Amino acid sequence: MVERAALLGLPLTVIDYDPAQPAQPHKAGTLVIANHELKAPAKAGELNEPNGHYVLETLGQAADGCMNGEFSAVVTGLYIKGLLTVPAFHSVAILNFLPRDPILPR
């Protein structure tokens, strides 16, 4: 994200998410991010199959955090939906991921 902001000439300060810290009001030009290591290097606009599972894992963690009260909302960056519909993911579409979670209301 820092790399993309720099390419766009946008100011960005990234703050590491710390679950022990109380929630703070958002400040323009900052993002609090729960950082997760990618499985493979990412290149904007290119499909990267090894990172598909990473996307699903982080969405699952985000959904769990919302359901247990740790988070108030989930904000995602851009993603390539096609990556999650390749055969390696058994045709799992991102739009079907969260509604199928058994703890989410239907």
C-alpha positions in Angstrom: 0.0 0.0 0.0 2.8 2.4 0.8 4.4 1.6 -2.6 1.1 2.3 -4.4 0.5 5.6 -2.5 4.0 6.7 -3.4 3.4 6.0 -7.1 0.2 8.0 -6.9 2.0 10.9 -5.0 -0.3 10.4 -2.0 0.8 10.9 1.6 0.4 7.7 3.6 1.4 6.7 7.1 0.8 3.1 8.0 0.2 2.2 11.7 0.5 -1.4 12.7 -2.7 -2.8 14.2 -2.3 -3.6 17.9 -5.4 -5.3 19.4 -4.3 -4.1 22.9 -4.7 -0.4 21.8 -8.1 1.3 22.0 -9.8 2.4 18.8 -8.9 5.9 17.7 -10.6 8.3 15.3 -9.3 8.0 11.7 -6.8 10.6 10.6 -6.5 11.6 6.9 -3.4 10.2 5.3 -3.1 7.3 7.8 -4.2 3.6 7.8 -4.2 1.2 10.6 -3.3 -2.1 9.1 -3.2 -5.7 10.4 -0.3 -6.8 8.3 -0.2 -10.3 6.9 2.7 -11.7 4.9 2.0 -12.5 1.3 2.7 -16.0 0.0 4.4 -14.5 -3.1 5.4 -11.0 -4.2 2.4 -9.0 -5.6 2.4 -6.9 -8.7 -0.5 -4.5 -9.2 -2.9 -5.7 -11.9 -1.5 -9.2 -12.3 -3.1 -12.5 -11.1 -1.0 -14.3 -8.5 -2.5 -17.7 -7.7 -0.4 -18.3 -4.6 -1.9 -15.2 -2.9 -5.5 -16.4 -3.5 -5.5 -18.4 -0.3 -4.0 -15.4 1.5 -7.0 -13.3 0.4 -9.5 -15.8 1.7 -7.6 -16.2 5.0 -7.5 -12.5 5.7 -11.2 -12.1 4.8 -12.0 -14.9 7.2 -10.0 -13.3 10.0 -11.7 -10.0 9.3 -15.1 -11.6 9.4 -14.3 -13.3 12.7 -13.0 -10.0 14.1 -16.3 -8.3 13.2 -18.4 -11.1 14.7 -16.5 -11.2 18.0 -16.5 -7.4 18.4 -12.8 -6.8 17.8 -13.6 -4.8 14.6 -16.5 -2.5 13.7 -16.1 -2.9 10.0 -14.0 -4.4 7.2 -12.4 -2.3 4.5 -10.7 -4.1 1.7 -8.3 -2.9 -0.9 -8.8 -3.7 -4.6 -8.6 -7.3 -5.5 -8.9 -9.4 -8.7 -12.0 -11.4 -8.4 -10.8 -13.7 -11.2 -8.0 -15.0 -9.0 -10.5 -16.5 -6.6 -12.4 -18.3 -9.4 -9.5 -20.3 -10.8 -9.7 -24.1 -10.4 -7.3 -24.2 -7.5 -10.0 -22.6 -5.4 -12.8 -24.9 -6.5 -14.7 -22.0 -8.2 -15.0 -20.1 -4.9 -16.2 -16.6 -5.8 -15.3 -13.8 -3.3 -18.9 -12.6 -3.3 -20.0 -16.1 -2.0 -17.3 -16.4 0.7 -18.7 -14.4 3.5 -22.4 -15.3 3.1 -21.5 -19.0 3.4 -19.8 -18.5 6.8 -22.0 -20.4 9.2 -22.0 -17.7 11.9 -23.1 -14.9 9.6 -26.9 -14.1 9.4 -28.6 -15.2 6.2 
